[in-house]
């Protein structure tokens, strides 16, 4: 699996059609901006990364309730990463809310 940063799309580069585009929500200034990126890259599978508890800039923050409608509306979203996971209880809301066709990727951060 080839995962490519959303920032790489700022350059005139060709990517394999089976590449996965990673969108870090910390770098999206609005959910409208996220939707523009999703539409622009509709041919690619998408890996959305939601940084929970991020302190360093940029630290744009979105709630699960804000994100769920977008996850439901874009079939090209294949993966959804959740940061700062300490145990399975941290994932309960995500497992119960994220559409079943999207793979949840828990990101365990080191202290």
C-alpha positions in Angstrom: 0.0 0.0 0.0 1.4 3.4 -1.0 0.1 6.2 1.3 0.7 9.8 0.0 0.5 13.0 2.0 -2.2 15.5 1.0 0.6 18.0 0.5 2.0 16.0 -2.4 -1.0 16.9 -4.4 0.2 20.5 -4.5 2.8 19.4 -7.1 2.4 18.1 -10.6 3.1 14.5 -9.8 1.6 11.3 -11.1 0.6 8.7 -8.5 -0.5 5.1 -9.0 -4.3 4.8 -9.2 -4.2 2.4 -6.2 -2.4 4.9 -4.0 -4.1 6.1 -0.8 -4.1 9.8 -0.1 -3.7 10.7 3.6 -5.5 13.8 4.7 -4.4 15.1 8.1 -7.3 17.1 9.5 -4.9 19.2 11.6 -3.9 20.8 8.3 -7.5 21.4 7.1 -8.7 24.8 8.0 -12.3 23.9 7.6 -14.5 21.0 6.8 -15.4 22.8 3.5 -11.7 22.6 2.7 -11.7 18.9 3.5 -14.7 18.3 1.1 -12.9 20.2 -1.7 -9.9 17.9 -1.2 -12.1 14.8 -1.2 -13.9 15.9 -4.4 -10.6 16.9 -6.1 -9.2 13.5 -5.3 -12.2 11.3 -5.9 -10.2 8.8 -7.9 -8.1 7.8 -4.9 -8.8 5.9 -1.8 -8.6 8.3 1.2 -7.0 7.9 4.7 -8.4 10.5 7.0 -6.3 11.3 10.1 -8.1 12.9 13.0 -5.6 14.2 15.5 -7.2 14.0 19.0 -5.5 16.1 21.6 -2.9 17.6 19.3 -1.1 20.6 20.9 1.5 21.6 18.3 0.3 23.8 15.4 -1.6 23.4 13.3 -4.2 22.1 15.7 -7.5 22.5 14.0 -10.0 20.5 15.9 -13.2 18.7 14.7 -15.6 16.6 16.6 -16.7 13.1 15.6 -20.3 14.5 15.1 -18.9 17.0 12.6 -16.9 14.3 10.7 -19.5 11.5 10.5 -21.7 13.1 7.8 -18.5 13.5 5.6 -17.5 9.9 6.2 -21.0 8.8 5.1 -21.0 11.0 2.0 -17.7 10.1 0.5 -17.3 6.4 -0.6 -13.6 7.0 -1.4 -12.8 7.3 2.4 -11.3 3.9 3.2 -9.4 4.5 6.4 -10.0 6.7 9.5 -7.2 7.1 12.0 -7.7 8.2 15.6 -4.7 9.4 17.5 -3.8 9.2 21.2 -5.6 5.8 21.8 -4.7 4.3 25.1 -7.1 1.4 25.2 -10.2 0.0 23.5 -12.6 2.2 25.5 -11.1 5.2 23.6 -12.4 3.7 20.4 -16.0 2.9 21.5 -17.6 6.1 20.1 -15.7 5.7 16.8 -16.6 2.0 16.4 -20.2 2.8 17.0 -20.3 5.8 14.7 -17.9 5.4 11.8 -19.5 3.7 8.8 -18.7 -0.1 8.6 -17.1 0.2 5.2 -14.3 2.4 6.7 -11.4 0.8 8.5 -10.6 2.5 11.8 -6.8 2.8 12.5 -6.0 3.4 16.1 -2.8 5.4 16.5 -1.1 4.6 19.8 1.2 7.5 20.7 4.3 7.1 22.8 4.6 9.4 25.8 
